[in-house]
Amino acid sequence: MCITLPKWVKMAAIELILNDVLCFLKCTFGKIATKPLKSSILDFSKTDVICWAKAQLLHDIPQLNLNDFPHIPDRRANNDKAVQVVGDIS
């Protein structure tokens, strides 16, 4: 079951956002091949949920202070939007 809206949890000074797509990626990345991983996300998640996961990830990246993080483009509406967005976040 996919959560369509984020769950916001405030604990002290830390903000925690739960996202099914990002949790699934974190738990399975490196354990299964990339192609079945992407396929699973596309099969079980709606496009808007996948796009929200990417937006959340892009929002959180600057807080990690990573050097040399590659540019991830903002996708516009087209037929393969979900496929492209899953490719961006995986």
Legacy VTK file of the C-alpha trace (Angstrom):
# vtk DataFile Version 3.0
C-alpha trace
ASCII
DATASET POLYDATA
POINTS 90 float
0.000 0.000 0.000
1.435 3.360 -1.016
1.119 6.445 1.103
0.032 9.272 -1.158
0.699 12.072 1.309
3.818 12.462 3.439
3.700 11.684 7.118
5.360 14.490 9.058
6.806 13.676 12.424
8.521 16.253 14.652
10.961 14.919 17.223
12.944 17.551 19.127
14.734 19.582 16.457
14.694 16.851 13.806
12.060 16.612 11.085
11.393 13.083 9.824
9.485 12.398 6.625
8.391 8.858 5.815
8.149 7.872 2.164
7.397 4.333 0.983
9.390 4.623 -2.249
12.533 5.951 -0.548
12.253 3.408 2.279
11.906 0.583 -0.253
14.939 1.854 -2.190
17.030 2.133 0.966
16.161 -1.379 2.097
16.605 -3.131 -1.250
19.337 -1.143 -3.027
22.338 -3.406 -3.521
20.408 -6.538 -2.559
18.633 -7.021 -5.879
19.547 -5.993 -9.420
18.667 -2.498 -10.591
16.230 -3.573 -13.301
13.885 -5.574 -11.002
14.187 -2.825 -8.387
13.007 -0.174 -10.847
10.290 -2.493 -12.151
8.973 -3.109 -8.635
8.726 0.609 -7.943
6.929 1.251 -11.238
4.526 -1.648 -10.665
3.531 -0.764 -7.112
3.736 3.043 -6.936
1.781 5.785 -8.638
3.617 8.396 -10.706
2.774 11.243 -8.321
4.140 9.264 -5.345
7.364 8.534 -7.248
7.694 12.210 -8.202
7.113 13.261 -4.591
9.859 10.838 -3.480
12.285 12.408 -5.948
11.328 15.922 -4.828
11.885 14.940 -1.192
15.236 13.380 -2.012
16.356 16.492 -3.898
15.203 18.630 -0.970
17.214 16.558 1.531
20.470 16.219 -0.451
21.857 19.721 0.321
21.534 19.017 4.049
23.934 16.066 3.649
26.755 18.387 2.488
27.830 15.993 -0.266
30.632 17.025 -2.591
30.450 16.165 -6.283
26.780 15.195 -6.315
25.612 14.934 -9.959
22.900 17.195 -11.347
19.501 15.502 -11.422
17.151 17.117 -13.949
13.595 18.154 -13.212
11.328 16.055 -15.428
8.508 17.556 -17.409
5.242 15.753 -18.221
5.634 13.114 -20.914
4.718 9.486 -21.537
7.773 8.017 -19.764
7.872 10.390 -16.783
7.618 7.662 -14.133
10.339 5.579 -15.799
12.667 8.582 -16.005
12.035 9.652 -12.420
12.675 6.124 -11.097
15.923 6.150 -13.083
16.847 9.454 -11.468
16.364 8.263 -7.883
17.731 4.727 -8.198
LINES 1 91
90 0 1 2 3 4 5 6 7 8 9 10 11 12 13 14 15 16 17 18 19 20 21 22 23 24 25 26 27 28 29 30 31 32 33 34 35 36 37 38 39 40 41 42 43 44 45 46 47 48 49 50 51 52 53 54 55 56 57 58 59 60 61 62 63 64 65 66 67 68 69 70 71 72 73 74 75 76 77 78 79 80 81 82 83 84 85 86 87 88 89
